[in-house]
Amino acid sequence: MHDLVIRSGTVVDGTGGPSRRADVAVEGGRIVAVGRDVGPATRTVDAEGCLVTPGWVDPHTHYDAQVTWDPEVSPSGWHGVTTAVIGNCGVGFAPVRPDGRGALISLMEGVEDIPGPVLEAGLRWDWETFPEYLDALDRMPRTVDIAAQVPHAAVRVYVMGARAVEGAATADDIVGMAALVRDGVRAGAVGFTTSRTPVHRSADGNPVPGTTATAQELLGIGVALRDAGTGVVGVATGFADEDAELGWMTRLSRESGRPVTFAVVQGNDDTEGWRRQLAAATAANAGGGRLVPQVAGRPTGVLMGLESTAHPFFRNRAYGEIAQLPLSERVQRMRDPDVRRRILDEPPPPRGFANLYATAFQRLFPLGDPPEYEPPADRSVAALAARAGEAANAVAYDLLLGNGGRDLLYFPLLGYADGDLDAIGSMLADPVALLGLGDGGAHCGLVCDASQPTFMLTHWARDRTRGARMTVERVVRMLTADPARLFGFDDRGVVAPGRRADLNVIDFDALQLRPPEMVHDLPSGGRRLVQRAVGYRATILAGEVTYVDGVATGARPGRLVRSARSSS
């Protein structure tokens, strides 16, 4: 008698191989059989007409604080993610001395748009060292497994104190940082991450500690991963000096023997830079390196609304007079002809993102229901305005008032320079690339890309009409076996006997993203954008059914995933 059998589904096993109709039998949290007529079970899940896949492995999230209070790790848990990797972009909350907590909160608030009051209210700080942080994570049951990486910024602050922001690390500093990283990896961290982009700044406007770190410092820390014999190096870089950045990453991967993964996106100025970076990674790997460009499955898209952090009028003085009113009152005031005229007549801010958001209406689109993430040019606010014979800002204004002020406008910030997803499709097709950059848990007031796994299936494997699609088998592999292999999660990511029973049962025909919405469910009433989906018939973690039709069952088998060579 098996503990669980998922019957009569179409198994897409994560390897990229052909799907097949089969049952999946589970005992003791592991898959014991995949085939026909596997025998009776204490519990059965009917998967007739559904896909049965491994649970998604998300390599790039920022739930470092949220996992200490949210057992569902939402919204990722709602989208079939069963393993989430935190500690990305060099920011996190350990190691930390009591007098350094404020600095780490400011970094997370500035870099990842997670409100400081939320972090102050939610974090318990029952740790100082990184191993103690891992133990704290391990004590809380969840619907999702968590794996953590050691963040460079926290390590630098711990070792260097006030010098961490812009000071050069001494030889002793580097030795101290390497020791902390080594201890973290040996205790179970699955990697080390750093930020190299000047765009990343604390809430106080300071660069992330480590932004200007020398190659000597980064190579010195890389020794820790070589000594531990495990772990991934993650890098967020703006490629200010592309050759230099690729050079030290290649050298680090060779000398440490560890993979280095770094973000690659299509920019709006250098629209072909991603091709050079992928080609450079391929060449480096042919020469003994191991570079893994990490790419997104859809544009980095800002969601603009009256409840969001930004929209075309958020820096407008006349709008500022009513900005703090409750949404319903604000909508009522905005419908007043005099208020409308005053807001629309005010010139846009002269520079920066505020100017971009208030003027680039050819790049602004109604998101819609269901959400459209590859909108054609004739659906832009500018195009809608031209057809209606109206001013573009007036059309944007009226769209923001839709659905009681809850409708959202979509501004593809990166990855949409050509007005379609062909460039992203080419990145995803490159064998050197890894799907990631979903940023679950971050950018609470502007971005909600934790739903990327569902988008990959609905858009790329089923609904895309503006270009080539992908097979379901290929998309599932990108969401499962590929990231699992990078991090050494050899027990998951494939539906096969002996693997963990982390599984999704998906009604593929019915699978659909719902529009993002703003909720106020963070500590101290903090807000965040979330997005749900329909079509996940069941999600299973370690053999326990954690979600049925998108609703948590109360089962929380999720724990910390420690590195393969952890001493814990």
KEMI-565925 format. One record per residue (C-alpha): residue in one letter; x, y, z. Coordinates in steps of 0.05 Angstrom, whole numbers, plus 32768, in hexadecimal, padded with zeros to 4 digits. Layout:
<sites>
AXYZ...
</sites>
This chain:
<sites>
M800080008000H802180417FE9D801980818010L800280A67FD2V7FF580967F89I7FEA80CB7F53R7FC280A67F1FS7FB980AC7ED4G7FDF80EC7EC8T800E81017E90V805280FF7EB1V808281357E99D80BE811D7EC0G80ED81597EBET812381397E93G810981587E53G80F781137E39P80B281027E1CS807781047E4AR805180C47E58R801280AC7E79A8022808C7EBCD801380877F06V804480A07F3AA8049807B7F7DV8065809B7FBBE807D807E7FFDG80A180A18036G80A580E28010R80C880C37FD3I80B280AA7F90V80B4805D7F8EA8095804E7F4BV808180707F0AG805780457EDBR801480247ED0D7FEF7FFE7F06V801F80107F3FG7FF07FF47F73P7FC2800E7FAAA7FCD804A7FD6T7FB580698017R7FA780A97FF0T7F9B80B37FA5V7F9F80F27F7BD7F7980ED7F3AA7FA5810C7F03E7F7980F97EC8G7F83812E7E92C7FBA81507EBAL800681577EB7V802F81397EEFT8071815E7EF6P80A881677F29G809E81A17F58W80BE81E17F3FV810381F57F58D810982417F59P815382567F5AH814982A17F66T811B82BA7F9EH812082EC7FD6Y80F682CC800CD812F82D3803EA810282F68071Q80BE82DC805BV80D182948067T80D782A480B1W808D82B580B6D8068829A8078P8060824E8077E8042824F8031V807C82788012S8048829A7FE7P803E82A97FAFS807282767F98G8051823E7FBEW8011824C7F98H803482417F55G805081FC7F60V8094820F7F7DT80AB81D97FADT80F381F17FB6A8107823A7FBAV814F82557FBDI815882957FE6G819482C27FF5N819A82DE7FAFC81BA831F7F97G81E983227FD2V81B483398004G819883148040F81958312808BA81CF82E880A4P820382EB80BEV81F0832880E7R820483498127P81CD836C814FD81E683B0813BG81E7839D80F1R819E838880EAG818683CD80D3A81BA83CE809CL81A2838B8080I815A83A18083S816C83E1805DL818F83B88028M81558389801DE812483C3801CG814D83EA7FE9V816383B17FBCE812483857FBDD80EC83B67FCFI80D78391800EP80BE83C6803EG80EB83D4807BP80B183D580ADV809C83908094L80E1837480A0E80E8839680E4A80A5837880FAG80AF833380DCL80F7831F80E9R810382FD812BW814F82FF8127D815982BE814DW819D82B5812CE81DF82D88123T820A82A980F9F81F5828B80B7P81F2824480D3E81C3825F8109Y8198827F80D3L8194823C80AFD817F821A80F0A8149824F80FAL812F824280B3D812F81F780C0R810381FE80FEM80C6821880D8P809B81E880AFR80838201806BT806181EC802BV80A281F98006D80EA81E28011I811C821B8018A8166821D8005A81918258801AQ81CF827B8000V820182A68026P81F982F08012H823883198007A821B83598023A820C833A8067V82508319806AR8273835A8058V824D8381808DY825B834C80C1V82A6834D80B3M82B38395809FG827F83BD80C5A827A840580AER82AF83F98078A828283C78055V825D83F78028E829684127FFEG82D783FF8020A830983D08001A8310838E8025T8353837E8044A8374833A8040D835B832C8086D831583418073I831483118039V832C82D88065G82F582E88097M82BF82EA8062A82D782A98043A82D382888087L828B829F8091V82778286804CR829B82448057D8277823B809AG8234824B8079V823D821A8040R825581E3806FA821781EF8099G81EA81E8805CA81EB82278031V81E682167FE7G820E82507FCEF822982977FD5T820D82D47FB1T8224831B7FA3S820A835A7F82R823583827F50T820183B27F34P81FD83FB7F4AV81B183F77F41H81AF83CF7F82R81AF84007FBCS819784018003A815B842A8019D818D845F802EG81A984627FE7N81EB843F7FF7P8206840A7FC8V820183C17FDDP824083AD8004G826A83877FD2T825483AE7F94T829B83C57F88A82BE83897FA5T82FE83767F81A830883367F5CQ833B83247F93E830483287FC7L82D382FE7F9FL830882CA7F8DG831D82C77FD6I82D682B87FEBG82CF82857FB3V8305825C7FD5A82D1824D800BL82A4822A7FDAR82E082057FBDD82F281ED8003A82AA81D98012G82A581B47FCFT825F81CD7FC2G8236820B7FB5V8224823C7F7EV823D82847F76G820582B37F62V821382F87F44A81E783347F35T820F83617F07G8202839C7EDBF823D838A7EAEA825B83D07EB3D829B83AF7E99E828183717E76D82C583527E67A82DE835C7EAEE829F83407ECDL829F83027EA1G82E982FA7EADW82E882F77EF9M82AA82CB7EF8T82CC829A7EC9R830A829A7EF3L82E1828F7F33S82BC82547F15R82FE82347EFFE832482407F40S82EA822D7F6EG82CF81F57F43R828A82107F51P8256822B7F20V824A82767F1BT8204828C7F08F81F682D47EF4A81BA82FB7EDBV81B383097E91V817B83357E77Q816D835B7E37G817A83A57E43N815883DE7E20D819884017E09D81C683C77DFBT819183997DE0E81C283637DC8G81EE83607E06W81CD83207E1CR81E782FD7DDER822F83107DEFQ822782F97E36L820982B67E25A823F82AB7DF0A827582BE7E22A825A828C7E54T825A82557E1FA82A282657E0DA82B882687E56N829882247E64A82BC82067E28G82FD821E7E49G82F081FD7E8CG82C3822F7EAER827B82257EC4L825282647EB9V8206825F7EBCP81E1829C7EA1Q819E82A27EC5V816682BE7E9AA811D82CF7EA6G80E282AF7E82R80BE82F17E79P80D0833B7E7CT80E1835D7EBDG809E83807EC0V808A83B97EEEL804083B67F01M802483FC7F07G7FE584097F2EL7FC784387F61E7FDD84087F98S802283FC7F7AT806384207F8AA806384447F47H803584597F0EP803784917EDCF801F84C57F0FF804084AE7F4FR807084E97F50N803A851A7F3BR802E85527F6EA7FE385557F63Y7FDF85097F6BG800A850E7FA9E7FD285367FCBI7FA584F97FCAA7FD884C07FC8Q7FCF84AD8011L7F8384A7800DP7F6484618010L7F5E84447FCBS7F13844D7FC4E7F1784967FD9R7F5284A27FABV7F2D84857F70Q7EF184B17F7FR7F1D84EF7F82M7F4284DC7F41R7EFF84D87F1DD7EF285207F2FP7EFD85487EEED7F24857F7F11V7F54854D7F33R7F5B85277EF2R7F6D85677ECCR7FA0857E7F00I7FC3853B7F00L7FC485347EB4D7FDB857C7EA8E801885767ED5P8059856A7EADP807D85287EBAP80BA85257EE7P80F9853A7EC2R812384FB7EC9G812C84B57EE6F80FB847C7EEBA80C384AC7EFEN80CB84CE7EBAL80CF848B7E95Y808F84727EB6A806B84B37EA6T807F84B97E5DA808F84767E3DF804784647E2EQ805C843B7DF1R807A840A7E24L803D840A7E52F800483D87E4AP7FC483C47E6DL7FD483827E8FG7F8F83657E87D7F6C83277E9FP7F8982F57E90P7FCB831B7E94E7FEF83277E53Y803B83277E59E804B832A7E0FP801E83637DF8P8024837E7DB1A803683C67DA3D7FEE83D67D8ER7FD883C77DD5S800583FB7DF5V7FE784377E19A800584637DE3A7FE3843B7DACL7FA0843A7DD0A7FA584857DD9A7FB584907D90R7F7984687D79A7F4B848D7DAAG7F6784D17D99E7F7984DE7DE2A7FB784EF7E08A7FDF84B27E1EN7FE384C87E67A7F9784D17E68V7F8D84897E4FA7FBE846F7E84Y7F9984977EB9D7F5684797EA7L7F7284337EA3L7F8E843A7EEAL7F4784477F03G7F2D84057EE8N7F1183D17F18G7F0C84037F50G7F5484187F47R7F6F83D27F4AD7F7F83C77F00L7FC983C47EEFL7FF383DE7EB7Y802F83B57E9FF807283D77E90P80A583A47E76L80E483C47E91L811783917E78G811483597E45Y80E2837A7E16A810D83A97DECD80F383897DACG80AA838A7DC0D80A5833E7DC5L80C483037DEAD80EF82E97DB2A812F82FE7DD4I811A82DC7E15G8108829E7DECS814D829D7DCEM816C82A37E14L8142826A7E2EA8156823F7DF2D81A082487DFFP81BB82097E20V81E982327E4DA81AF82587E6DL8186824A7EACL813F82627EB7G8139828E7EF6L813582D67F0EG80EC82CF7F26D80FD82F87F65G80C682DA7F8FG80BC83017FCFA80DD83417FB5H80C683827F95C8085837F7FBCG806783BE7FA0L807B83B97F56V808A83737F3EC806A832F7F44D809382FD7F1CA809082C37F4DS805982A97F1FQ808D829D7EE9P808782507EECT803D82537EDBF804B82867EA4M807F82587E86L804B82227E7DT8011824C7E68H8035827C7E39W807282577E1FA805682117E1BR800D82207E09D7FF482667DF9R802A828E7DD5T801382A87D91R804982DC7D81G808282AB7D76A809C82657D83R8084823D7DBFM80A882077DE7T809581C07DF8V807881B17E3CE80B181817E48R80E681B67E3CV80C381EA7E68V80BC81B77EA1R810581A57E9DM811881EF7EA3L80ED81F57EE1T810681B67F03A8142818C7EF1D816D81C57ED7P816C81F07F17A816F81B27F43R81AE819B7F1FL81D081DF7F26F81C781DF7F72G81D681967F7CF818F81847F90D8198813D7F77D815B81237F9DR8127814C7F77G8115816B7F34V8104812A7F10V80C980FA7F15A80ED80B87F20P80F280827F55G811F80967F8ER811380E17F85R80ED810C7FB6A80A3810E7FAAD80A081587F9BL806B815B7F65N803781857F42V7FF6816C7F24I7FE081A07EF1D7FA281A87EC7F7FCA81C47E8DD7F8D81D77E63A7F6F81FF7E9DL7FB0821D7EB7Q7FA982687EBAL7FCA82A37EDDR7F9D82D27F02P7FAB831D7F02P7FDB83347F38E7FBC83577F73M7FD483817FADV7FC983637FF2H7FDD837C8037D7FF0833C805BL80398348806DP804E835780B5S8037839C80CDG8003839C8094G803783A2805DR8020839C8015R803783707FDDL8022835B7F98V800D83127F93Q7FF282E87F5AR7FCB82A87F5BA7FBF82727F27V7F8982407F17G7F9981FB7EFDY7FC881DE7F32R7F9F81A27F45A7FD1818E7F7BT8017819D7F94I803C81697FBBL807A81727FE6A80A081368002G8063810B7FF5E803181388019V7FFB815E7FF4T800781A78005Y7FD681C87FD5V7F9581B27FB4D7F7981E07F7EG7FA782187F97V7F9182147FDFA7FC181FF8016T7FAE81BE8038G7FD281CD807AA8009819A806CR804D81BA8076P808581888069G80B481BD804DR80F881C6806EL813D81E28060V816481C18028R81AD81BF803CS81E881BA800DA81FE81757FF8R823D81788023S821E8199805FS823A818580A2S81F5818D80C2
</sites>
